[in-house]
Amino acid sequence: MTSSYDLIVIGAGALGTFHAYHAAKAGKRVLLLEKDRYPIGATVRNFGQAVPSGLAGRWFDYGRRSLEIYRDIQQETDISVRQNGTIYIASDVDEWTLANELHDRYQQIGYVSELWTKAQCLAKYPTLKPDYVVGGIYFPQEMSVEPEQMIHRLIAFVQQKYGVDYRPGSVVVDAQSTASGATVTLSNRQQFQADRVIICSGHEVRLLFPEVLAQAGLVVSKLQMLLAEPVAGLDLPGNILTGLTIRRYESFQECPSYERISVNTPEHLAELKKWGIHILFKQATDGSIIVGDSHEYAEATQAEDLGYHTQDFINDLMLAEARRIVTFPLTVRKTWAGFYSQTKNEIFEHSIDSNIHIVTGIGGKGMSSGAGYTEHNIQQWLK
């Protein structure tokens, strides 16, 4: 017998699970299917930083709303959200110029930001190297989560609070429209029926509608990241982003001086820029410190070419730059590679028909903006 739902979501990463959350909260019967025993993709391999300040266009608006959603859920159950803010540390005059211009822009639209002097940055973060710091721009409302905990706690919450039917280890091999909606078929031939299906498959492009995804312009980004051992007495609250981040993130690219500054990368940053490296720090609740990251790219249909390994010389580049920024010891506990899909068109949204929809390729914006974006998607469906 085929079980029936209002919505089936395929993929239980942040994008899929937040779709399930918003639909179930609106009273819909939701089935959430995950091919692995638990999510192991981009959602658990990132910094766990919710930083709308780095986003542009509608993604900033989704990010701003995401902060409210995170706050609302955290008030009901602990999904590891902490509101400790975000600081971008400018290391030279150009980066400080961009920080000032972004501050001016956010003042105009009512998004709280504070310009910090070098002395203020060092007072808050005394392990920053003084010769690195020119100043900073701080966003007190921004948040962080524990990436290896958040999604599991969120899934448990949507099950317990809203009755989402979550089925891990469910590999969907087919999705077909029917007269009354859509039917999905698992690898074990079990079938489920729903009015609508949303596919949030991350960088998996071969299981469902491979011919569509092959033409989607999707690119996979491979990121290398490190986890450093806790340091006694070290307190690094919030999300700490640095000069290379200012030179990279979309919000700074909208600043008046960005075009001039972007063509004049300092020579000592050229090799880092070649590998898409910018340095971020995020201290976990156990005191360990996530450090990263780098970016390598391949077409989604050729993602294997990126390799499953991490490259020591990239890790060494990141560690050398990190040690140029902070004074505390960085003793590596483990390293890993993360993968996410992205597209030049911000995200890949495609309707197979009125019943089956693909949503993927959100890039590095998922943790910061996914909660708000998926709310908008579900609201459009419910209209």
FENJO-V236611 format. One record per residue. N is the residue number from 0. RES is the residue in one small letter. NEAR is the number of other ideal C-beta (glycine too) atoms within 12 Angstrom. D_LAST is the distance of its C-alpha to the last C-alpha in whole Angstrom. Layout:
n=N res=RES near=NEAR d_last=D_LAST
n=N res=RES near=NEAR d_last=D_LAST
//
This chain:
n=0 res=m near=7 d_last=31
n=1 res=t near=20 d_last=27
n=2 res=s near=21 d_last=25
n=3 res=s near=23 d_last=21
n=4 res=y near=33 d_last=18
n=5 res=d near=32 d_last=15
n=6 res=l near=45 d_last=15
n=7 res=i near=48 d_last=18
n=8 res=v near=52 d_last=19
n=9 res=i near=46 d_last=22
n=10 res=g near=48 d_last=24
n=11 res=a near=46 d_last=24
n=12 res=g near=48 d_last=25
n=13 res=a near=48 d_last=23
n=14 res=l near=51 d_last=21
n=15 res=g near=50 d_last=20
n=16 res=t near=47 d_last=21
n=17 res=f near=48 d_last=18
n=18 res=h near=48 d_last=15
n=19 res=a near=49 d_last=17
n=20 res=y near=46 d_last=17
n=21 res=h near=39 d_last=14
n=22 res=a near=39 d_last=12
n=23 res=a near=33 d_last=15
n=24 res=k near=28 d_last=15
n=25 res=a near=23 d_last=12
n=26 res=g near=14 d_last=14
n=27 res=k near=30 d_last=13
n=28 res=r near=26 d_last=17
n=29 res=v near=44 d_last=18
n=30 res=l near=43 d_last=21
n=31 res=l near=46 d_last=22
n=32 res=l near=47 d_last=25
n=33 res=e near=37 d_last=27
n=34 res=k near=32 d_last=30
n=35 res=d near=22 d_last=33
n=36 res=r near=14 d_last=34
n=37 res=y near=24 d_last=32
n=38 res=p near=36 d_last=30
n=39 res=i near=24 d_last=33
n=40 res=g near=36 d_last=32
n=41 res=a near=43 d_last=31
n=42 res=t near=42 d_last=29
n=43 res=v near=36 d_last=32
n=44 res=r near=36 d_last=35
n=45 res=n near=42 d_last=34
n=46 res=f near=44 d_last=35
n=47 res=g near=40 d_last=32
n=48 res=q near=48 d_last=31
n=49 res=a near=49 d_last=28
n=50 res=v near=47 d_last=29
n=51 res=p near=43 d_last=27
n=52 res=s near=46 d_last=30
n=53 res=g near=41 d_last=31
n=54 res=l near=42 d_last=27
n=55 res=a near=26 d_last=26
n=56 res=g near=20 d_last=24
n=57 res=r near=19 d_last=20
n=58 res=w near=33 d_last=22
n=59 res=f near=33 d_last=23
n=60 res=d near=23 d_last=20
n=61 res=y near=34 d_last=19
n=62 res=g near=43 d_last=22
n=63 res=r near=35 d_last=23
n=64 res=r near=29 d_last=19
n=65 res=s near=42 d_last=21
n=66 res=l near=39 d_last=24
n=67 res=e near=23 d_last=22
n=68 res=i near=35 d_last=20
n=69 res=y near=43 d_last=24
n=70 res=r near=22 d_last=26
n=71 res=d near=22 d_last=23
n=72 res=i near=34 d_last=24
n=73 res=q near=25 d_last=28
n=74 res=q near=14 d_last=28
n=75 res=e near=21 d_last=27
n=76 res=t near=24 d_last=29
n=77 res=d near=20 d_last=31
n=78 res=i near=36 d_last=30
n=79 res=s near=29 d_last=32
n=80 res=v near=35 d_last=31
n=81 res=r near=29 d_last=33
n=82 res=q near=23 d_last=33
n=83 res=n near=29 d_last=36
n=84 res=g near=33 d_last=35
n=85 res=t near=45 d_last=36
n=86 res=i near=43 d_last=39
n=87 res=y near=49 d_last=39
n=88 res=i near=45 d_last=43
n=89 res=a near=39 d_last=45
n=90 res=s near=36 d_last=48
n=91 res=d near=26 d_last=49
n=92 res=v near=18 d_last=49
n=93 res=d near=29 d_last=46
n=94 res=e near=40 d_last=44
n=95 res=w near=32 d_last=45
n=96 res=t near=28 d_last=44
n=97 res=l near=41 d_last=40
n=98 res=a near=46 d_last=40
n=99 res=n near=29 d_last=41
n=100 res=e near=30 d_last=39
n=101 res=l near=42 d_last=36
n=102 res=h near=31 d_last=36
n=103 res=d near=20 d_last=37
n=104 res=r near=26 d_last=33
n=105 res=y near=33 d_last=32
n=106 res=q near=16 d_last=34
n=107 res=q near=11 d_last=32
n=108 res=i near=18 d_last=28
n=109 res=g near=10 d_last=29
n=110 res=y near=29 d_last=29
n=111 res=v near=21 d_last=32
n=112 res=s near=33 d_last=35
n=113 res=e near=28 d_last=39
n=114 res=l near=28 d_last=42
n=115 res=w near=31 d_last=44
n=116 res=t near=20 d_last=48
n=117 res=k near=23 d_last=50
n=118 res=a near=16 d_last=51
n=119 res=q near=21 d_last=48
n=120 res=c near=34 d_last=47
n=121 res=l near=24 d_last=50
n=122 res=a near=17 d_last=50
n=123 res=k near=26 d_last=47
n=124 res=y near=36 d_last=48
n=125 res=p near=19 d_last=51
n=126 res=t near=29 d_last=51
n=127 res=l near=36 d_last=50
n=128 res=k near=23 d_last=53
n=129 res=p near=19 d_last=54
n=130 res=d near=14 d_last=55
n=131 res=y near=31 d_last=51
n=132 res=v near=36 d_last=50
n=133 res=v near=33 d_last=49
n=134 res=g near=32 d_last=46
n=135 res=g near=44 d_last=43
n=136 res=i near=47 d_last=39
n=137 res=y near=36 d_last=38
n=138 res=f near=41 d_last=34
n=139 res=p near=22 d_last=35
n=140 res=q near=28 d_last=31
n=141 res=e near=44 d_last=31
n=142 res=m near=40 d_last=31
n=143 res=s near=41 d_last=32
n=144 res=v near=44 d_last=32
n=145 res=e near=30 d_last=34
n=146 res=p near=38 d_last=33
n=147 res=e near=27 d_last=35
n=148 res=q near=26 d_last=33
n=149 res=m near=41 d_last=30
n=150 res=i near=44 d_last=28
n=151 res=h near=31 d_last=30
n=152 res=r near=30 d_last=29
n=153 res=l near=48 d_last=26
n=154 res=i near=40 d_last=26
n=155 res=a near=26 d_last=28
n=156 res=f near=31 d_last=26
n=157 res=v near=35 d_last=22
n=158 res=q near=25 d_last=25
n=159 res=q near=15 d_last=26
n=160 res=k near=21 d_last=24
n=161 res=y near=29 d_last=21
n=162 res=g near=22 d_last=22
n=163 res=v near=36 d_last=21
n=164 res=d near=30 d_last=24
n=165 res=y near=34 d_last=25
n=166 res=r near=31 d_last=28
n=167 res=p near=25 d_last=30
n=168 res=g near=18 d_last=33
n=169 res=s near=32 d_last=30
n=170 res=v near=26 d_last=31
n=171 res=v near=41 d_last=28
n=172 res=v near=24 d_last=30
n=173 res=d near=25 d_last=28
n=174 res=a near=35 d_last=24
n=175 res=q near=24 d_last=24
n=176 res=s near=22 d_last=21
n=177 res=t near=23 d_last=22
n=178 res=a near=11 d_last=21
n=179 res=s near=16 d_last=19
n=180 res=g near=26 d_last=17
n=181 res=a near=37 d_last=20
n=182 res=t near=31 d_last=23
n=183 res=v near=43 d_last=24
n=184 res=t near=26 d_last=28
n=185 res=l near=28 d_last=30
n=186 res=s near=17 d_last=34
n=187 res=n near=13 d_last=35
n=188 res=r near=15 d_last=33
n=189 res=q near=22 d_last=31
n=190 res=q near=27 d_last=28
n=191 res=f near=37 d_last=24
n=192 res=q near=29 d_last=22
n=193 res=a near=40 d_last=18
n=194 res=d near=29 d_last=15
n=195 res=r near=40 d_last=14
n=196 res=v near=46 d_last=17
n=197 res=i near=48 d_last=17
n=198 res=i near=44 d_last=20
n=199 res=c near=47 d_last=21
n=200 res=s near=44 d_last=25
n=201 res=g near=46 d_last=27
n=202 res=h near=43 d_last=30
n=203 res=e near=36 d_last=30
n=204 res=v near=34 d_last=30
n=205 res=r near=22 d_last=32
n=206 res=l near=27 d_last=31
n=207 res=l near=37 d_last=27
n=208 res=f near=30 d_last=27
n=209 res=p near=20 d_last=30
n=210 res=e near=14 d_last=30
n=211 res=v near=28 d_last=27
n=212 res=l near=33 d_last=28
n=213 res=a near=16 d_last=31
n=214 res=q near=17 d_last=30
n=215 res=a near=31 d_last=27
n=216 res=g near=23 d_last=30
n=217 res=l near=38 d_last=29
n=218 res=v near=32 d_last=32
n=219 res=v near=37 d_last=33
n=220 res=s near=36 d_last=35
n=221 res=k near=37 d_last=37
n=222 res=l near=40 d_last=38
n=223 res=q near=38 d_last=41
n=224 res=m near=41 d_last=41
n=225 res=l near=39 d_last=44
n=226 res=l near=30 d_last=44
n=227 res=a near=33 d_last=47
n=228 res=e near=22 d_last=49
n=229 res=p near=22 d_last=49
n=230 res=v near=22 d_last=52
n=231 res=a near=9 d_last=53
n=232 res=g near=10 d_last=52
n=233 res=l near=26 d_last=50
n=234 res=d near=19 d_last=47
n=235 res=l near=35 d_last=44
n=236 res=p near=24 d_last=41
n=237 res=g near=34 d_last=38
n=238 res=n near=43 d_last=37
n=239 res=i near=45 d_last=40
n=240 res=l near=43 d_last=39
n=241 res=t near=44 d_last=42
n=242 res=g near=44 d_last=43
n=243 res=l near=43 d_last=42
n=244 res=t near=45 d_last=39
n=245 res=i near=44 d_last=39
n=246 res=r near=40 d_last=40
n=247 res=r near=32 d_last=37
n=248 res=y near=40 d_last=34
n=249 res=e near=29 d_last=31
n=250 res=s near=39 d_last=31
n=251 res=f near=39 d_last=35
n=252 res=q near=24 d_last=35
n=253 res=e near=25 d_last=33
n=254 res=c near=30 d_last=36
n=255 res=p near=16 d_last=39
n=256 res=s near=26 d_last=41
n=257 res=y near=27 d_last=40
n=258 res=e near=15 d_last=41
n=259 res=r near=14 d_last=44
n=260 res=i near=28 d_last=44
n=261 res=s near=22 d_last=43
n=262 res=v near=12 d_last=46
n=263 res=n near=19 d_last=48
n=264 res=t near=21 d_last=48
n=265 res=p near=20 d_last=51
n=266 res=e near=9 d_last=53
n=267 res=h near=17 d_last=53
n=268 res=l near=32 d_last=49
n=269 res=a near=15 d_last=49
n=270 res=e near=21 d_last=50
n=271 res=l near=34 d_last=47
n=272 res=k near=25 d_last=44
n=273 res=k near=16 d_last=46
n=274 res=w near=28 d_last=44
n=275 res=g near=28 d_last=41
n=276 res=i near=38 d_last=42
n=277 res=h near=39 d_last=41
n=278 res=i near=42 d_last=42
n=279 res=l near=44 d_last=40
n=280 res=f near=45 d_last=41
n=281 res=k near=41 d_last=39
n=282 res=q near=34 d_last=41
n=283 res=a near=30 d_last=40
n=284 res=t near=24 d_last=41
n=285 res=d near=18 d_last=44
n=286 res=g near=20 d_last=45
n=287 res=s near=26 d_last=45
n=288 res=i near=36 d_last=44
n=289 res=i near=45 d_last=41
n=290 res=v near=44 d_last=43
n=291 res=g near=47 d_last=41
n=292 res=d near=46 d_last=40
n=293 res=s near=40 d_last=41
n=294 res=h near=32 d_last=39
n=295 res=e near=27 d_last=40
n=296 res=y near=26 d_last=38
n=297 res=a near=22 d_last=38
n=298 res=e near=23 d_last=36
n=299 res=a near=35 d_last=33
n=300 res=t near=23 d_last=35
n=301 res=q near=18 d_last=38
n=302 res=a near=28 d_last=37
n=303 res=e near=17 d_last=41
n=304 res=d near=15 d_last=43
n=305 res=l near=28 d_last=42
n=306 res=g near=17 d_last=44
n=307 res=y near=14 d_last=43
n=308 res=h near=16 d_last=46
n=309 res=t near=27 d_last=46
n=310 res=q near=21 d_last=48
n=311 res=d near=15 d_last=51
n=312 res=f near=18 d_last=52
n=313 res=i near=31 d_last=48
n=314 res=n near=31 d_last=48
n=315 res=d near=23 d_last=51
n=316 res=l near=32 d_last=50
n=317 res=m near=40 d_last=47
n=318 res=l near=30 d_last=50
n=319 res=a near=21 d_last=52
n=320 res=e near=36 d_last=50
n=321 res=a near=39 d_last=48
n=322 res=r near=25 d_last=52
n=323 res=r near=25 d_last=52
n=324 res=i near=36 d_last=50
n=325 res=v near=35 d_last=51
n=326 res=t near=21 d_last=54
n=327 res=f near=28 d_last=53
n=328 res=p near=17 d_last=54
n=329 res=l near=33 d_last=51
n=330 res=t near=19 d_last=52
n=331 res=v near=26 d_last=50
n=332 res=r near=20 d_last=49
n=333 res=k near=19 d_last=47
n=334 res=t near=28 d_last=45
n=335 res=w near=30 d_last=42
n=336 res=a near=31 d_last=40
n=337 res=g near=39 d_last=36
n=338 res=f near=39 d_last=34
n=339 res=y near=43 d_last=31
n=340 res=s near=42 d_last=29
n=341 res=q near=34 d_last=28
n=342 res=t near=30 d_last=28
n=343 res=k near=13 d_last=29
n=344 res=n near=17 d_last=25
n=345 res=e near=25 d_last=24
n=346 res=i near=34 d_last=22
n=347 res=f near=34 d_last=22
n=348 res=e near=25 d_last=18
n=349 res=h near=26 d_last=19
n=350 res=s near=22 d_last=17
n=351 res=i near=24 d_last=20
n=352 res=d near=18 d_last=17
n=353 res=s near=15 d_last=14
n=354 res=n near=27 d_last=15
n=355 res=i near=32 d_last=17
n=356 res=h near=37 d_last=16
n=357 res=i near=40 d_last=19
n=358 res=v near=42 d_last=19
n=359 res=t near=45 d_last=22
n=360 res=g near=36 d_last=25
n=361 res=i near=48 d_last=24
n=362 res=g near=38 d_last=27
n=363 res=g near=41 d_last=29
n=364 res=k near=42 d_last=26
n=365 res=g near=53 d_last=24
n=366 res=m near=50 d_last=26
n=367 res=s near=44 d_last=25
n=368 res=s near=42 d_last=22
n=369 res=g near=49 d_last=20
n=370 res=a near=46 d_last=19
n=371 res=g near=37 d_last=17
n=372 res=y near=40 d_last=16
n=373 res=t near=43 d_last=14
n=374 res=e near=33 d_last=12
n=375 res=h near=28 d_last=11
n=376 res=n near=36 d_last=10
n=377 res=i near=33 d_last=9
n=378 res=q near=17 d_last=6
n=379 res=q near=20 d_last=5
n=380 res=w near=28 d_last=6
n=381 res=l near=18 d_last=4
n=382 res=k near=8 d_last=0
//
